């Protein structure tokens, strides 16, 4: 099976803009989670979707949103970008809430 | 807010040396996972420890879960350059978190010099 894919891999945006990141899970996996990774804070949970429904949400402002489509692909959106949003955004998929997560390679977002 | 403290943050050692990475918390977790992440890639699961006091071995890597399920350690014997990477511990389902949710430590960046 192909692994989790994320597009784009690298992105440079200007403060105040908005951005959409995409994640394609492993075939058959219905759960997709998103994480933000920074050197200072490490990996922090953003949200998790299962069968198009948001099941859990981390402590991030409302500028961070996501959705999942019927084919399990997921997108996350960040509006009104701030310099502090510069990070590696990781997506992970699994086929069951008890299964381990399979991470994608991430999207490196730089906000200038 | 539950925290997982990893130490040390950075570790640079010579090939062939042994090392231990620690992961500590005041929270109890149902299980604990260790990941390794290489530059430009996402974390890859190495092991899950579930039972307090459990010890698991993966070739030269030994993982231990504390008796109280609040802490864990990773010991690498005779480190090799291929062990270089960021090692992350993650607690599963801690107090206040949803079932099966992960709480990550900030990681230990290991460099093994040939």
Interface residues (C-beta under 8 A of the other chain):
Chain A: X4 X35 X41 X42 X43 X44 X45 X48 X55 X56 X90 X92 X97 X98 X100 X101 X103 X104 X105 X106
Chain B: X33 X40 X41 X42 X43 X44 X45 X48 X88 X90 X98 X99 X100 X101 X102 X103 X104 X105 X106 X107
